Amino acid sequence: MTAETNDVLWALELRGILLTPLMARNALKSNVTWTSYPFVPPTGTSGFFSDVLDGMKWHEVNDNRVRHLHELPDYQGVFALGAYPTYGQPSRRHFRAHLGSLSFSYEAPVWAAGRNEGKKLAVIEEFLADELRFVVIAREPEPLHRLHQAARGCISPIAKKGSVQLEFTAEPTLIKLERRSANGTEKTLAVIPFMEVGSLPNGLLPYLVPLRSEGVRNGVQWHTRHCAWHRELRFREGITIYKSDSIGVSCALLETMGLFS
């Protein structure tokens, strides 16, 4: 891989209609408090495309299997950076029973209950949006063309109990990105490490975001980093990014995800 090739990346944007509220569970959830990221993290989006392209998963299972888009034979080196709403807002907080619970414990400590038995009602906060903008990146445009052709028009489960229909378009929306230093005006295509934020929109929060996962003996190990996302978020001046005009992707984010390994 030459230095010149490393200086150029390609991004695919693919939009989808969100058919349900989004519940991409926050990594900091507790036993009885479930909140959603206001986006689908990179790991969840990678698993989503893996299911779409390699065989649908039509029912919810907790099989502790790691699913990666970038490990499929035709998509090696293709990384999903997440799925982001154009507009949206959190739902009101509401209660939900745990699946399989026959009774609820209102007096016992939160963690005293057995698995799916005797728990308190969970407090839920989902995210409401009409559409998601999926972002996928690769060193060459060809695998992104294949992904677009294979995934367009599909209806598939996403996140926790959600579903989405991907747009059906004749040609993919591809963006050529070049490695540069940010000048402070570029908006981000995906989450960025919190320390790289240059603008601070009202209500901006750091999220502990799973960026990479790997299978281990006891299940799945998650590699997380504090990141931020907002549709008006801009990079801090001087940060190394891959950019095209006024948009970009954090180089540090891609390194954490393993794109350059």
Residue pairs with C-beta under 8 A, 6 or more apart in sequence:
1 139
5 139
6 139
6 179
6 260
7 178
7 179
8 139
8 176
8 177
8 178
8 179
9 137
9 138
9 139
9 176
9 177
9 179
9 242
9 249
9 254
10 137
10 138
10 139
10 140
10 141
10 144
10 174
10 175
10 176
10 177
11 81
11 135
11 136
11 137
11 144
11 174
11 175
11 177
11 189
11 249
12 134
12 135
12 136
12 137
12 138
12 144
12 147
12 148
12 172
12 173
12 174
12 175
13 133
13 134
13 135
13 173
13 175
13 189
14 133
14 134
14 136
14 147
14 148
14 151
14 152
14 166
14 167
14 172
14 173
15 131
15 132
15 133
15 134
15 166
15 167
16 83
16 131
16 132
16 134
16 164
16 165
16 166
16 167
17 130
17 131
17 164
17 165
17 167
18 85
18 129
18 130
18 131
18 132
18 158
18 162
18 164
19 155
19 162
19 163
19 164
19 165
20 161
20 162
20 163
21 36
21 91
21 126
21 127
21 128
21 162
22 36
22 38
22 40
22 85
22 88
22 126
22 127
22 128
22 129
22 132
22 158
22 159
22 162
23 34
23 36
23 124
23 126
23 127
23 159
23 160
23 161
23 162
24 36
24 37
24 39
24 40
24 41
24 44
24 127
24 159
24 160
24 162
25 34
25 35
25 36
25 37
25 159
25 160
26 34
26 35
26 36
26 37
26 207
26 208
27 208
27 209
27 210
27 222
27 224
28 208
29 35
30 110
31 110
31 111
31 113
31 119
31 120
31 122
32 110
32 119
32 120
32 121
32 122
32 123
33 122
33 123
34 96
34 122
34 123
34 124
34 125
35 90
35 124
35 125
36 90
36 125
36 126
36 127
36 159
37 127
37 207
37 209
38 85
38 88
38 90
38 127
38 229
39 82
39 83
39 84
39 85
39 132
39 191
39 229
40 48
40 82
40 83
40 84
40 132
40 158
40 159
41 82
41 191
41 209
41 210
41 211
42 79
42 80
42 81
42 82
42 190
42 191
42 209
42 210
42 211
42 212
42 257
43 210
43 211
43 212
43 213
43 222
44 82
44 83
44 158
44 159
44 210
45 69
45 80
45 81
45 82
45 83
45 134
46 67
46 68
46 69
46 70
46 79
46 80
47 66
47 67
47 68
47 69
48 80
48 83
48 156
48 158
48 159
49 69
49 75
49 80
49 134
49 136
49 147
49 151
50 67
50 68
50 69
50 71
50 72
51 57
51 67
51 156
51 157
52 150
52 151
52 154
52 156
52 166
53 69
53 72
53 74
53 75
53 147
53 150
53 151
54 67
54 72
56 156
56 157
57 157
58 157
60 157
60 160
60 161
64 215
64 219
64 220
65 215
66 213
66 214
66 215
66 220
68 213
69 75
69 78
69 79
69 80
69 136
70 76
70 77
70 78
70 79
70 80
74 143
74 146
75 143
75 146
75 147
77 138
77 139
77 143
77 259
78 136
78 137
78 138
78 143
78 144
78 147
79 136
79 137
79 138
79 254
79 257
79 258
79 259
80 134
80 135
80 136
81 135
81 136
81 137
81 189
81 190
81 191
81 249
81 253
81 257
82 134
82 135
82 190
82 191
82 229
83 132
83 133
83 134
83 135
83 158
83 164
84 132
84 133
84 135
84 190
84 229
84 231
85 127
85 129
85 130
85 131
85 132
85 133
86 129
86 130
86 131
86 133
86 231
87 129
87 130
87 231
88 127
88 128
88 129
88 130
89 127
89 128
89 129
90 125
90 126
90 127
90 128
91 124
91 125
91 126
91 127
91 128
92 125
93 123
93 124
93 125
94 123
94 124
95 121
95 122
95 123
95 124
96 121
96 122
96 124
97 104
97 121
97 122
98 116
98 119
98 121
98 122
99 116
100 116
100 117
101 116
101 117
101 118
101 119
102 117
103 117
103 118
104 118
104 119
104 120
104 121
105 112
105 113
105 118
105 119
105 120
106 120
108 118
110 120
112 118
113 119
113 120
132 158
132 164
134 166
135 189
135 190
136 144
136 147
137 177
137 249
137 254
137 259
138 144
141 174
144 172
144 174
145 172
145 174
148 169
148 171
148 172
151 166
152 166
152 167
152 168
152 169
153 165
153 166
153 167
153 168
154 165
154 166
155 163
155 164
155 165
155 166
156 163
156 164
156 166
157 163
158 164
175 189
175 244
175 247
176 244
177 242
177 243
177 244
177 248
177 249
178 242
178 243
178 244
179 240
179 241
179 242
179 251
180 240
180 241
180 242
180 243
180 248
181 237
181 238
181 239
181 240
181 241
182 198
182 235
182 236
182 237
182 238
182 239
182 240
182 241
182 243
182 248
183 237
184 198
184 234
184 235
184 236
184 237
185 234
185 246
186 234
186 235
186 241
186 243
186 246
186 247
186 248
187 231
187 232
187 233
187 234
187 246
187 247
187 248
188 229
188 233
188 234
188 235
188 247
188 248
188 249
188 250
189 247
189 248
189 249
190 229
190 249
190 250
190 253
191 207
191 209
191 227
191 228
191 229
191 253
192 227
192 228
192 229
192 233
192 235
192 250
192 253
193 225
193 226
193 227
193 250
193 252
193 253
193 256
194 206
194 226
194 227
194 228
195 236
196 235
196 236
196 239
196 250
196 252
197 204
197 228
197 233
197 234
197 235
197 236
198 234
198 235
198 236
198 237
198 239
199 232
199 233
199 234
201 230
201 232
201 233
204 228
204 230
204 233
205 228
206 226
206 227
206 228
207 226
207 227
207 228
207 229
208 224
208 225
208 226
209 224
209 225
209 226
209 227
210 222
210 223
210 224
211 223
211 224
211 225
211 227
211 253
211 256
211 257
212 222
212 223
212 256
212 257
212 258
213 220
213 221
213 222
213 223
214 220
214 221
214 223
215 221
223 256
225 253
225 256
227 253
235 241
235 248
235 250
239 250
239 251
239 252
240 251
240 252
241 248
241 249
241 250
241 251
242 248
242 249
242 251
242 254
243 249
254 260
